[in-house]
Amino acid sequence: MTAVDNHHRIWRDGKFVDWEDATIHVMSHVVHYGSSVFEGIRCYETPGGPAVFRLDAHMRRFADSCRIYRMPLKYSIDDMSRAAVETVAENELPHCYLRPVAIRTGEQMGVLPHDTPLEVFIIPWTWGTYLGADALKNGADVCVSSWRRPAPDTFPSLAKAGGNYLNGQLSKMQARVDNYVEGIMLDSFGLVSEGSGENLFLVRDGKLFTSTISSGILNGITRDSVIRIARDMEIEVVETSLPREMLYIADELFFTGTAAEITPIRSVDRIPVGAGKPGALTLAIQREYMGIATGELEDRYGWLTPVRPRKASTTARGKPARERIDNMSASPI
C-alpha cells in the first residue's frame, strides 16, 4: 500500500483552515446523537485537468438531506458547488474524493438540537477504489447480511445522514469477518435493498433490474447515472421489488456508488454469479461510465464541472501530482 498524505486544507464555513485546525468540541451534538449529513463526490483527472463529476446533483442532495433533518443550511446549492471547486483548486489536487458534511456542534447535552450551531465542511481526500482494485477488475465476493435497512417509518433513507450508516457498519464488519468484501442488505420486508454504501443492479435476460427508492435505499447519483447510460444504450431498465433469490439466478450483478463506481459482483453467499466473472453488460456500462467521468469519452450529459488548478502539475505542498491509489483501505462511503 502506498502512503498518501491526506492532510489537505479544508473548507470550513467559507474559509480554508489547515487540517489540524478542522476540529470540534467533544460536547458537539453530532458526537452524541449522529446529527450530520454528508456527500461523497469524485473529482477525476481528465485530459483537460481536474473535473468534478455530477457536482450539482450531489449538492442538491446535500441540501435535501439538510432539509429532511431540519438543519438550516445557510449556503445555496451554487454556493456549495463553488466551494467544492475552490477546495480542489486550493489544494491543487489532480483528482480527489470530496466529503461535504454539515454537522450540529455546540456544547450542550440532550437529543433536541435547540439553537445548536450547524457547521459545514468540505474535506478533500486522495482515495482509490473503494472495494479494491481486484474487485473492480474481477468482481467482488459478497454475502446477504443479517442486518436490514430501516423500515419506511423509522428514519428517512433518502437523506444521506451519518447516523443512517450505523447498521451499514455492522453489515460491513460482519461481511469482512466472514471473508466477504461486502454485504447486501434486505429491506424491512425481506426484499433486496442495497449494500452498506452502494446501490445494486441485477442483469437477467438482457434486462437491468434495480430496487425502487421505496426499498430503504439511498437514491444514488451513480445509480441515476447508470440508469441514464443504460437506457441510452437501449438496455431496458426495470425499477422494481426484488426477492432475495433473484441474487442467486442473476446473469450479472454489480454495485454502484461514487466511491465504488461500477464494481462487478462475482458471487453471493459462495454461489457464482453467472460465469463467476464480470459480465458483458456490466463491463459495457463500466466502460461508458468511467469514460465519461475521466473525460476519455464525450461528456454528452454535461456531468463534469472543470477545475482550474493554480499549478496543474503540483500539489498544494509543491510535490509532484500523485498517481491514483487503487488499494487504499476503505473507510469513507
HELIX and SHEET records of a PDB file:
HELIX    1   1 TRP A   19  ASP A   21  5                                   3    
HELIX    2   2 HIS A   29  TYR A   33  1                                   5    
HELIX    3   3 LEU A   55  ILE A   68  1                                  14    
HELIX    4   4 ILE A   77  ASN A   91  1                                  15    
HELIX    5   5 ALA A  133  ASN A  138  1                                   6    
HELIX    6   6 GLY A  162  TYR A  165  5                                   4    
HELIX    7   7 LEU A  166  VAL A  177  1                                  12    
HELIX    8   8 ILE A  221  ASP A  232  1                                  12    
HELIX    9   9 MET A  246  ILE A  249  1                                   4    
HELIX   10  10 ALA A  280  ALA A  293  1                                  14    
SHEET    1   A 5 LYS A  15  VAL A  17  0                                        
SHEET    2   A 5 ILE A  10  ARG A  12 -1                                        
SHEET    3   A 5 LEU A 118  TRP A 125 -1                                        
SHEET    4   A 5 CYS A  96  ARG A 104 -1                                        
SHEET    5   A 5 SER A  36  PHE A  38 -1                                        
SHEET    1   B 7 LYS A  15  VAL A  17  0                                        
SHEET    2   B 7 ILE A  10  ARG A  12 -1                                        
SHEET    3   B 7 LEU A 118  TRP A 125 -1                                        
SHEET    4   B 7 CYS A  96  ARG A 104 -1                                        
SHEET    5   B 7 ILE A  41  THR A  46 -1                                        
SHEET    6   B 7 GLY A  49  PHE A  53 -1                                        
SHEET    7   B 7 LEU A 304  PRO A 306 -1                                        
SHEET    1   C 8 VAL A 192  GLY A 195  0                                        
SHEET    2   C 8 GLU A 182  LEU A 186 -1                                        
SHEET    3   C 8 ALA A 140  VAL A 144  1                                        
SHEET    4   C 8 GLU A 261  VAL A 268  1                                        
SHEET    5   C 8 GLU A 252  GLY A 257 -1                                        
SHEET    6   C 8 ASN A 199  ARG A 204 -1                                        
SHEET    7   C 8 LYS A 207  THR A 210 -1                                        
SHEET    8   C 8 VAL A 237  GLU A 239  1                                        
SHEET    1   D 5 VAL A 192  GLY A 195  0                                        
SHEET    2   D 5 GLU A 182  LEU A 186 -1                                        
SHEET    3   D 5 ALA A 140  VAL A 144  1                                        
SHEET    4   D 5 GLU A 261  VAL A 268  1                                        
SHEET    5   D 5 ILE A 271  PRO A 272 -1                                        
END                                                                             
